[in-house]
Amino acid sequence: MGTTVFERQRPAASVIQRSLAETRQSVFWLDDLPERPGRPALRGDREADLVIVGGGYTGLWTALLARRRDPDARIAIVEAKTVGWAASGRNGGFCEASLTHGRDNGLSRWPEEIYRLDELGLANLDAMGADIAEWGVDAEWERVGALAVATEPHQLEWLDDWAEDAAARGEAGVVRLDRAQTQASVASPAYLGAVFETHTNALVHPGRLAAGLAAAAEERGIEIFEHSPVRRIDTDGPGVAVVTDGGRITARKAVLATNVFPSLLRRNLLQTVPVYDYVLMTEPLSAQQRSAIGWDQRQGISDLANQFHYFRQSADGRILFGGYDAVYHYGGRVRAEYENRPESFRKLASHFFTMFPQLEGLRFTHRWAGAIDTCSRFCAFYGSARDGKVAYAAGFTGLGVAATRFAGEVMLDLLEGAATERTSLRMVRERPLPFPPEPAAALGINATRWSLDRADHNRGRRNVLLKTLDALGLGFDS
């Protein structure tokens, strides 16, 4: 097996140790918010037309889109902790147009729909930006595009194929950059070339987006209850009741926007697994440090490995750097203690200074982690249950910031029983294969992670396990 650039060009251990010495275990995006209003817990019995379980992006978009459809509807959101505290406040803030976790994944599963899925994804991203502007959401929205960079020679061929395919389809927004052009855009000795997607990606401040959507919802008469974990849903009567320890809301319809947390529907208990992703945030760069790396266009960046990194700039001049390790814990539980994994943070710091050795001496102020709701098709799935009273979406697999808005539209269509273009999509009508119960889940997931790592060390060549998963429609390629 070969080595990767991150093994060939490791920084000194002292550089890593010094960079992490003052880092605190805390989510920068949430720390960076102004003081937020306290919201009441659900107490007693209430009635609504629509009740939404989950106060992250999926629940918030759904509530606001429902308000747009029916200005008089009584709408309530019930959140277990606080708005945006989980995945919606912990992600990198990449808003990618793709609804299918990249075109290749969509093409392999729904080839007859992929052109329309591309169009719908781009239209959804456009609408997301328009909604943010209309509602006055201060989300630090930047339509800056994204760079996909090669860090190994064999990945250059992938970039060529990507650019040639886009050109054959008449996709003008995909630009192939050679090494010199890439270095002129972002000065990293690790970068050998890139593809610049100029219009299919935006960046946001994740915490501000969640907080702003919540404020917009409340301005429009939508009630939000926090610190109210839902224990069960009852559908014995004509509607649906969402039950917490302190009360219940009875409504005509319900939406489940619970992301990585255990589904309230038995049918979905094995549809997703939590995979932990780790992130570092630097202190603000000095003018000299900024000059040393360039990156004046502020694009989001990711590399092409199976175990890939993603990074972007914040409005106050920091660099967020995350990814690579994706850790599944036996039993598939979501636990706070899984968020502090020193070996992952040390690895990220090492890789950061391999990419940007000219930033030696820069310190990280924040480290955090979050659980990604991974499903076997690597993009969201949708459905309805309980005689059409309940709709759900989950399984975004780490690429859901923009896709959650599309999910809101799909779920509202399903609750209305409407035959729309969205509900007619095979992508929407089909369900992913479930994960097996333990111990098979842990064995299979960790064997796949090991195989992906081996592929990264073997010029991208996939072993028998990965080829078998590809043939079964379960293969993952970042």
RODO-2510 file (C-alpha; in nm, 4 decimals, decimal comma):
residues 478
     n   res          X          Y          Z
     1     m     0,0000     0,0000     0,0000
     2     g     0,1123     0,3523    -0,0731
     3     t     0,1064     0,6597     0,1455
     4     t    -0,0931     0,9788     0,1177
     5     v     0,0326     1,3361     0,1268
     6     f    -0,0781     1,3580     0,4899
     7     e     0,1636     1,0803     0,5816
     8     r     0,4477     1,1935     0,3560
     9     q     0,4465     1,5540     0,4767
    10     r     0,3541     1,5468     0,8438
    11     p     0,4208     1,8572     1,0523
    12     a     0,6227     1,8332     1,3710
    13     a     0,4394     1,7038     1,6772
    14     s     0,5166     2,0305     1,8556
    15     v     0,3280     2,2258     1,5876
    16     i     0,0186     2,0140     1,6421
    17     q     0,0425     2,0272     2,0201
    18     r     0,0822     2,4036     2,0276
    19     s    -0,2077     2,4598     1,7858
    20     l    -0,4485     2,2631     2,0073
    21     a    -0,3236     2,3830     2,3461
    22     e    -0,5966     2,6426     2,4035
    23     t    -0,8785     2,4772     2,2098
    24     r    -1,2092     2,4378     2,3885
    25     q    -1,4731     2,1727     2,3292
    26     s    -1,7492     2,3986     2,2029
    27     v    -1,9354     2,4711     1,8783
    28     f    -1,8102     2,7988     1,7319
    29     w    -2,1284     2,8642     1,5341
    30     l    -2,3395     2,8508     1,8489
    31     d    -2,0915     3,0449     2,0618
    32     d    -2,0890     3,3142     1,7936
    33     l    -2,4623     3,3833     1,8201
    34     p    -2,6018     3,6871     1,9986
    35     e    -2,8046     3,6147     2,3089
    36     r    -3,0980     3,3973     2,2104
    37     p    -3,4506     3,4166     2,3480
    38     g    -3,5561     3,1491     2,5944
    39     r    -3,8525     2,9531     2,4688
    40     p    -4,1025     2,7730     2,6886
    41     a    -4,1344     2,3994     2,7268
    42     l    -4,4623     2,2424     2,6215
    43     r    -4,7052     2,2340     2,9121
    44     g    -5,0610     2,1076     2,9048
    45     d    -5,2768     2,0229     2,6055
    46     r    -5,2858     2,2274     2,2866
    47     e    -5,4297     2,1988     1,9388
    48     a    -5,2799     2,2810     1,6012
    49     d    -5,3275     2,2128     1,2341
    50     l    -4,9665     2,1025     1,1880
    51     v    -4,7183     1,9944     1,4545
    52     i    -4,3507     1,9468     1,3710
    53     v    -4,1126     1,7390     1,5818
    54     g    -3,7624     1,8844     1,5600
    55     g    -3,6317     2,2414     1,5660
    56     g    -3,3447     2,2044     1,3202
    57     y    -3,3343     2,3080     0,9563
    58     t    -3,5821     2,0452     0,8373
    59     g    -3,8454     2,1403     1,0930
    60     l    -3,7929     2,5150     1,0542
    61     w    -3,8070     2,5144     0,6733
    62     t    -4,1158     2,2945     0,6826
    63     a    -4,2931     2,5303     0,9224
    64     l    -4,2148     2,8389     0,7162
    65     l    -4,3112     2,6753     0,3868
    66     a    -4,6334     2,5539     0,5467
    67     r    -4,7080     2,9099     0,6557
    68     r    -4,6542     3,0261     0,2986
    69     r    -4,9013     2,7664     0,1746
    70     d    -5,1623     2,8441     0,4416
    71     p    -5,1363     3,1835     0,6145
    72     d    -5,4070     3,0878     0,8660
    73     a    -5,2800     2,7470     0,9753
    74     r    -5,1957     2,6864     1,3409
    75     i    -4,8381     2,5545     1,3342
    76     a    -4,6216     2,4423     1,6242
    77     i    -4,2653     2,3089     1,6529
    78     v    -4,1600     2,0864     1,9427
    79     e    -3,7842     2,0629     2,0063
    80     a    -3,6091     1,8290     2,2501
    81     k    -3,3393     2,0817     2,3490
    82     t    -3,2932     2,4187     2,1762
    83     v    -3,3345     2,5331     1,8174
    84     g    -3,0405     2,4319     1,5984
    85     w    -2,8304     2,2753     1,8750
    86     a    -2,7571     1,9467     1,6928
    87     a    -2,6616     1,8936     1,3257
    88     s    -2,8106     2,2262     1,2168
    89     g    -2,5695     2,4182     1,4395
    90     r    -2,2633     2,1954     1,3993
    91     n    -2,2154     2,1525     1,0245
    92     g    -1,9682     2,3275     0,7973
    93     g    -2,2255     2,5597     0,6456
    94     f    -2,1926     2,4225     0,2914
    95     c    -2,5186     2,4607     0,0983
    96     e    -2,4768     2,2319    -0,2006
    97     a    -2,7390     2,2245    -0,4721
    98     s    -2,7250     1,8459    -0,5082
    99     l    -3,0228     1,6593    -0,3630
   100     t    -2,8481     1,3241    -0,4160
   101     h    -2,5157     1,3675    -0,2334
   102     g    -2,3399     1,4465    -0,5567
   103     r    -2,4270     1,3795    -0,9178
   104     d    -2,2484     1,0444    -0,9371
   105     n    -2,4543     0,9014    -0,6506
   106     g    -2,7766     1,0219    -0,8109
   107     l    -2,6743     0,8988    -1,1548
   108     s    -2,6006     0,5504    -1,0240
   109     r    -2,9426     0,5223    -0,8573
   110     w    -3,1858     0,7263    -1,0681
   111     p    -3,0247     0,7734    -1,4100
   112     e    -3,3537     0,8542    -1,5809
   113     e    -3,4186     1,1363    -1,3323
   114     i    -3,0729     1,2806    -1,2807
   115     y    -3,1040     1,5766    -1,5182
   116     r    -3,4292     1,6854    -1,3557
   117     l    -3,2877     1,6229    -1,0071
   118     d    -2,9959     1,8503    -1,0939
   119     e    -3,2405     2,1204    -1,2048
   120     l    -3,4597     2,0819    -0,8976
   121     g    -3,1563     2,1005    -0,6704
   122     l    -3,0326     2,4203    -0,8288
   123     a    -3,3820     2,5724    -0,8179
   124     n    -3,4043     2,4789    -0,4503
   125     l    -3,0700     2,6495    -0,3773
   126     d    -3,1870     2,9612    -0,5611
   127     a    -3,5124     2,9579    -0,3621
   128     m    -3,3203     2,9141    -0,0374
   129     g    -3,1233     3,2294    -0,1045
   130     a    -3,4404     3,4155    -0,2017
   131     d    -3,6192     3,3052     0,1171
   132     i    -3,3280     3,4101     0,3364
   133     a    -3,3366     3,7549     0,1742
   134     e    -3,7170     3,7846     0,1894
   135     w    -3,7342     3,6922     0,5579
   136     g    -3,4377     3,9066     0,6582
   137     v    -3,2370     3,6124     0,7923
   138     d    -2,8817     3,7226     0,8769
   139     a    -2,7216     3,3920     0,7799
   140     e    -2,4005     3,5277     0,6205
   141     w    -2,5156     3,3777     0,2889
   142     e    -2,2348     3,3744     0,0290
   143     r    -2,2910     3,2271    -0,3187
   144     v    -1,9197     3,1642    -0,3739
   145     g    -1,9077     2,8172    -0,5311
   146     a    -1,6814     2,5312    -0,4291
   147     l    -1,3407     2,3897    -0,5153
   148     a    -1,2805     2,0147    -0,5287
   149     v    -0,9045     1,9706    -0,5010
   150     a    -0,6761     1,6801    -0,5904
   151     t    -0,4060     1,5985    -0,3379
   152     e    -0,2810     1,2795    -0,5083
   153     p    -0,1708     1,2323    -0,8725
   154     h    -0,4308     0,9651    -0,9517
   155     q    -0,7093     1,2080    -0,8615
   156     l    -0,6200     1,4361    -1,1531
   157     e    -0,7808     1,1910    -1,3933
   158     w    -1,1000     1,2119    -1,1884
   159     l    -1,0964     1,5888    -1,2277
   160     d    -1,0509     1,5531    -1,6034
   161     d    -1,3449     1,3128    -1,6270
   162     w    -1,5579     1,5462    -1,4148
   163     a    -1,4847     1,8480    -1,6338
   164     e    -1,5289     1,6547    -1,9596
   165     d    -1,8637     1,5154    -1,8473
   166     a    -1,9841     1,8619    -1,7492
   167     a    -1,8730     2,0052    -2,0843
   168     a    -2,0534     1,7270    -2,2723
   169     r    -2,3712     1,8173    -2,0861
   170     g    -2,3261     2,1870    -2,1545
   171     e    -2,2641     2,2642    -1,7868
   172     a    -2,0768     2,5935    -1,8081
   173     g    -2,0263     2,6379    -1,4341
   174     v    -1,7637     2,3620    -1,3969
   175     v    -1,4091     2,4910    -1,4508
   176     r    -1,1019     2,2659    -1,4545
   177     l    -0,8004     2,4322    -1,2907
   178     d    -0,4449     2,3098    -1,3412
   179     r    -0,1896     2,3186    -1,0611
   180     a    -0,0779     2,6756    -1,1245
   181     q    -0,4366     2,8011    -1,1442
   182     t    -0,5264     2,6142    -0,8276
   183     q    -0,2262     2,7543    -0,6418
   184     a    -0,3207     3,1034    -0,7589
   185     s    -0,6652     3,0510    -0,6089
   186     v    -0,5560     2,8854    -0,2823
   187     a    -0,1865     2,8513    -0,2025
   188     s    -0,1436     2,5003    -0,0671
   189     p     0,1545     2,2847    -0,1665
   190     a    -0,0717     1,9815    -0,1349
   191     y    -0,3014     2,0906    -0,4187
   192     l    -0,2250     1,9435    -0,7599
   193     g    -0,5351     2,0644    -0,9438
   194     a    -0,9026     2,1335    -0,8926
   195     v    -1,2500     2,1621    -1,0322
   196     f    -1,4267     2,4879    -0,9510
   197     e    -1,8062     2,4624    -0,9434
   198     t    -1,8949     2,8276    -0,9705
   199     h    -2,2669     2,8356    -0,8910
   200     t    -2,3818     2,5149    -0,7201
   201     n    -2,2654     2,5947    -0,3690
   202     a    -2,3265     2,8671    -0,1136
   203     l    -2,1921     2,9152     0,2375
   204     v    -2,3876     3,0120     0,5481
   205     h    -2,3267     3,0602     0,9181
   206     p    -2,5091     2,7485     1,0432
   207     g    -2,6068     2,8876     1,3815
   208     r    -2,7310     3,2160     1,2389
   209     l    -2,9345     3,0321     0,9761
   210     a    -3,1136     2,8228     1,2391
   211     a    -3,1670     3,1183     1,4718
   212     g    -3,2851     3,3388     1,1857
   213     l    -3,5312     3,0829     1,0535
   214     a    -3,6703     3,0379     1,4048
   215     a    -3,7138     3,4141     1,4448
   216     a    -3,8843     3,4357     1,1050
   217     a    -4,1173     3,1525     1,2069
   218     e    -4,2157     3,3217     1,5317
   219     e    -4,2721     3,6524     1,3516
   220     r    -4,5252     3,4625     1,1405
   221     g    -4,7130     3,3206     1,4353
   222     i    -4,5499     2,9779     1,4524
   223     e    -4,5094     2,8522     1,8093
   224     i    -4,1796     2,6930     1,9133
   225     f    -4,1490     2,4851     2,2293
   226     e    -3,7999     2,3922     2,3501
   227     h    -3,6732     2,1437     2,6126
   228     s    -3,9664     1,9165     2,5224
   229     p    -3,8503     1,5759     2,3963
   230     v    -4,1332     1,3890     2,2279
   231     r    -4,1886     1,0435     2,3747
   232     r    -4,4471     0,9087     2,1314
   233     i    -4,7038     0,9940     1,8697
   234     d    -5,0631     0,8727     1,8975
   235     t    -5,2826     0,8364     1,5921
   236     d    -5,5811     0,6493     1,7366
   237     g    -5,8126     0,9462     1,6928
   238     p    -5,8979     1,1506     1,3854
   239     g    -5,5669     1,3394     1,4034
   240     v    -5,2249     1,2866     1,5539
   241     a    -5,1060     1,3669     1,9059
   242     v    -4,7437     1,4484     1,9857
   243     v    -4,6793     1,3593     2,3501
   244     t    -4,4058     1,4998     2,5761
   245     d    -4,3526     1,4655     2,9513
   246     g    -4,5216     1,8003     3,0073
   247     g    -4,8084     1,7956     2,7616
   248     r    -4,9341     1,7129     2,4183
   249     i    -5,0274     1,8801     2,0939
   250     t    -5,3125     1,7327     1,8953
   251     a    -5,3079     1,8265     1,5285
   252     r    -5,4521     1,7230     1,1966
   253     k    -5,1073     1,6386     1,0596
   254     a    -4,7523     1,5918     1,1892
   255     v    -4,4006     1,6118     1,0480
   256     l    -4,1087     1,4180     1,1939
   257     a    -3,7839     1,6109     1,1460
   258     t    -3,5735     1,4201     1,3991
   259     n    -3,2599     1,3732     1,1852
   260     v    -3,0140     1,1335     1,3500
   261     f    -3,2175     1,0677     1,6624
   262     p    -3,4249     0,7488     1,6974
   263     s    -3,7344     0,7623     1,4830
   264     l    -4,0766     0,7731     1,6431
   265     l    -4,1859     0,5308     1,3701
   266     r    -4,0895     0,1673     1,4031
   267     r    -4,0514     0,1360     1,0263
   268     n    -3,7562     0,3767     1,0318
   269     l    -3,5601     0,2468     1,3298
   270     l    -3,2957     0,0756     1,1114
   271     q    -3,2989     0,3271     0,8255
   272     t    -3,0234     0,5519     0,9618
   273     v    -2,7123     0,5199     1,1757
   274     p    -2,5199     0,7984     1,3555
   275     v    -2,1685     0,8560     1,2214
   276     y    -1,9586     1,1110     1,4092
   277     d    -1,7784     1,3876     1,2214
   278     y    -1,5075     1,6072     1,3808
   279     v    -1,4288     1,9753     1,3261
   280     l    -1,1683     2,2379     1,4192
   281     m    -1,1977     2,6176     1,3947
   282     t    -0,8937     2,8451     1,3915
   283     e    -0,8466     3,1839     1,5480
   284     p    -0,8873     3,4754     1,3036
   285     l    -0,5970     3,4938     1,0594
   286     s    -0,3692     3,7958     1,0549
   287     a    -0,3312     4,0026     0,7382
   288     q     0,0063     3,8381     0,6776
   289     q    -0,1383     3,4875     0,7170
   290     r    -0,4233     3,5679     0,4818
   291     s    -0,1788     3,6958     0,2222
   292     a     0,0219     3,3734     0,2540
   293     i    -0,2681     3,1522     0,1463
   294     g    -0,4603     3,3748    -0,0933
   295     w    -0,8114     3,2245    -0,1114
   296     d    -0,9582     3,5648    -0,1897
   297     q    -1,2719     3,4244    -0,3550
   298     r    -1,3701     3,2472    -0,0304
   299     q    -1,4908     2,9293    -0,2014
   300     g    -1,5777     2,6265     0,0031
   301     i    -1,3165     2,3547    -0,0436
   302     s    -1,3090     1,9770    -0,0176
   303     d    -1,0635     1,7166    -0,1381
   304     l    -1,1322     1,4042    -0,3430
   305     a    -1,0381     1,1229    -0,1063
   306     n    -1,2928     0,8768     0,0277
   307     q    -1,1934     1,0059     0,3707
   308     f    -1,2188     1,3670     0,2666
   309     h    -1,1682     1,7019     0,4351
   310     y    -1,3862     2,0095     0,3974
   311     f    -1,2989     2,3641     0,4902
   312     r    -1,4187     2,7185     0,4474
   313     q    -1,3684     3,0684     0,5844
   314     s    -1,5890     3,2407     0,8368
   315     a    -1,6949     3,6033     0,8089
   316     d    -1,4455     3,7046     1,0797
   317     g    -1,1482     3,5464     0,9040
   318     r    -1,1216     3,2024     1,0642
   319     i    -1,0810     2,8696     0,8845
   320     l    -1,3087     2,5776     0,9611
   321     f    -1,1473     2,2402     0,8912
   322     g    -1,3368     1,9141     0,9315
   323     g    -1,4004     1,5663     0,8030
   324     y    -1,1692     1,2678     0,7404
   325     d    -1,2613     1,0548     1,0410
   326     a    -1,6196     0,9291     1,0317
   327     v    -1,6716     0,7195     1,3414
   328     y    -1,9526     0,4752     1,4125
   329     h    -1,9945     0,3497     1,7689
   330     y    -2,1337     0,0067     1,8425
   331     g    -2,5039     0,0210     1,9187
   332     g    -2,5751     0,3241     1,7031
   333     r    -2,6380     0,5619     1,9910
   334     v    -2,6020     0,9395     2,0064
   335     r    -2,3968     1,0326     2,3122
   336     a    -2,2215     1,3509     2,4183
   337     e    -1,9068     1,1636     2,5224
   338     y    -1,8475     1,0599     2,1597
   339     e    -1,7890     1,4248     2,0685
   340     n    -1,4512     1,4551     2,2415
   341     r    -1,2094     1,2339     2,0485
   342     p    -0,8561     1,3701     2,0927
   343     e    -0,7023     1,1426     1,8280
   344     s    -0,9382     1,2815     1,5630
   345     f    -0,8591     1,6412     1,6560
   346     r    -0,4842     1,5734     1,6500
   347     k    -0,5202     1,4098     1,3089
   348     l    -0,7161     1,7070     1,1749
   349     a    -0,4558     1,9508     1,3067
   350     s    -0,1785     1,7484     1,1439
   351     h    -0,3595     1,7427     0,8102
   352     f    -0,4344     2,1159     0,8323
   353     f    -0,0672     2,2074     0,8568
   354     t     0,0192     1,9649     0,5774
   355     m    -0,2167     2,1642     0,3565
   356     f    -0,1059     2,5033     0,4913
   357     p     0,2487     2,4778     0,6323
   358     q     0,2828     2,8560     0,5914
   359     l     0,0261     2,8938     0,8727
   360     e     0,2453     2,7236     1,1345
   361     g     0,1838     2,8969     1,4669
   362     l    -0,1890     2,9442     1,4041
   363     r    -0,4025     2,8169     1,6897
   364     f    -0,7409     2,6453     1,7003
   365     t    -0,9954     2,8018     1,9329
   366     h    -1,2825     2,5503     1,8991
   367     r    -1,3206     2,1789     1,8498
   368     w    -1,6481     1,9912     1,8242
   369     a    -1,8264     1,6966     1,6685
   370     g    -2,1711     1,5981     1,5578
   371     a    -2,3594     1,2890     1,4512
   372     i    -2,4518     1,2568     1,0838
   373     d    -2,7768     1,0735     0,9981
   374     t    -2,6343     0,8277     0,7476
   375     c    -2,8572     0,6080     0,5340
   376     s    -2,7628     0,3380     0,2870
   377     r    -2,8334     0,5494    -0,0217
   378     f    -2,6388     0,8504     0,1166
   379     c    -2,9092     1,1091     0,0553
   380     a    -3,2424     1,1882     0,2169
   381     f    -3,5417     0,9591     0,1981
   382     y    -3,9039     1,0616     0,2458
   383     g    -4,2368     0,9060     0,3274
   384     s    -4,5697     0,9180     0,5029
   385     a    -4,7267     0,6932     0,7643
   386     r    -5,0314     0,6468     0,9862
   387     d    -5,2855     0,6812     0,7051
   388     g    -5,1187     0,9917     0,5701
   389     k    -5,1286     1,1800     0,9002
   390     v    -4,7503     1,1790     0,9469
   391     a    -4,4699     1,2693     0,7047
   392     y    -4,0964     1,2296     0,7584
   393     a    -3,7567     1,2919     0,6004
   394     a    -3,4187     1,1700     0,7220
   395     g    -3,0872     1,0258     0,6056
   396     f    -2,9265     1,3410     0,4647
   397     t    -2,5805     1,1866     0,5252
   398     g    -2,3950     1,5107     0,5828
   399     l    -2,5192     1,7053     0,2812
   400     g    -2,8487     1,8418     0,4047
   401     v    -2,8166     2,2157     0,4646
   402     a    -2,9948     2,3028     0,1398
   403     a    -3,1693     1,9679     0,0903
   404     t    -3,3705     2,0180     0,4107
   405     r    -3,5672     2,2917     0,2373
   406     f    -3,6564     2,0562    -0,0483
   407     a    -3,7525     1,7951     0,2122
   408     g    -3,9964     2,0409     0,3666
   409     e    -4,1721     2,0867     0,0334
   410     v    -4,1879     1,7095    -0,0221
   411     m    -4,3354     1,6394     0,3217
   412     l    -4,6004     1,9077     0,2821
   413     d    -4,6923     1,7623    -0,0576
   414     l    -4,7263     1,4186     0,1029
   415     l    -4,9454     1,5479     0,3846
   416     e    -5,1698     1,7207     0,1334
   417     g    -5,1948     1,4012    -0,0710
   418     a    -5,0864     1,6079    -0,3687
   419     a    -4,9617     1,4442    -0,6869
   420     t    -4,6732     1,6817    -0,7603
   421     e    -4,3576     1,6486    -0,9635
   422     r    -4,1704     1,6057    -0,6353
   423     t    -4,3858     1,3194    -0,5080
   424     s    -4,3726     1,1432    -0,8446
   425     l    -3,9922     1,1183    -0,8386
   426     r    -3,8583     0,7681    -0,7960
   427     m    -3,6024     0,9206    -0,5592
   428     v    -3,8900     1,0299    -0,3357
   429     r    -4,1016     0,7147    -0,3725
   430     e    -3,8232     0,4657    -0,2961
   431     r    -3,6852     0,3772     0,0453
   432     p    -3,3222     0,2873     0,1146
   433     l    -3,2267    -0,0556     0,2363
   434     p    -3,2163    -0,0711     0,6174
   435     f    -2,8990    -0,1314     0,8123
   436     p    -2,8746    -0,4702     0,9840
   437     p    -2,9033    -0,4953     1,3632
   438     e    -2,5936    -0,5280     1,5795
   439     p    -2,3398    -0,6766     1,5698
   440     a    -2,3698    -0,6929     1,1904
   441     a    -2,4098    -0,3146     1,1617
   442     a    -2,0827    -0,2363     1,3398
   443     l    -1,8938    -0,5079     1,1539
   444     g    -2,0210    -0,3935     0,8151
   445     i    -1,9781    -0,0202     0,8704
   446     n    -1,6286    -0,0490     1,0137
   447     a    -1,5195    -0,2934     0,7420
   448     t    -1,6415    -0,0420     0,4846
   449     r    -1,4518     0,2425     0,6552
   450     w    -1,1336     0,0311     0,6563
   451     s    -1,1812    -0,0507     0,2881
   452     l    -1,2303     0,3151     0,1958
   453     d    -0,9087     0,3996     0,3781
   454     r    -0,7267     0,1244     0,1877
   455     a    -0,8612     0,2626    -0,1411
   456     d    -0,7190     0,6037    -0,0532
   457     h    -0,3812     0,4349    -0,0057
   458     n    -0,4080     0,2370    -0,3314
   459     r    -0,4675     0,4998    -0,5998
   460     g    -0,8410     0,4881    -0,5374
   461     r    -0,8743     0,1214    -0,6315
   462     r    -1,1709    -0,0383    -0,4588
   463     n    -1,1425    -0,3833    -0,3012
   464     v    -1,3864    -0,6732    -0,3272
   465     l    -1,6057    -0,5467    -0,0436
   466     l    -1,6444    -0,2014    -0,1978
   467     k    -1,7093    -0,3456    -0,5436
   468     t    -1,9747    -0,5740    -0,3974
   469     l    -2,1421    -0,2823    -0,2195
   470     d    -2,1298    -0,0840    -0,5448
   471     a    -2,3046    -0,3687    -0,7257
   472     l    -2,5756    -0,3801    -0,4565
   473     g    -2,6331    -0,0062    -0,4713
   474     l    -2,4737     0,0447    -0,1293
   475     g    -2,1361     0,1786    -0,2349
   476     f    -2,0108     0,5139    -0,1113
   477     d    -1,7804     0,7365    -0,3146
   478     s    -1,7320     1,0891    -0,1807
***
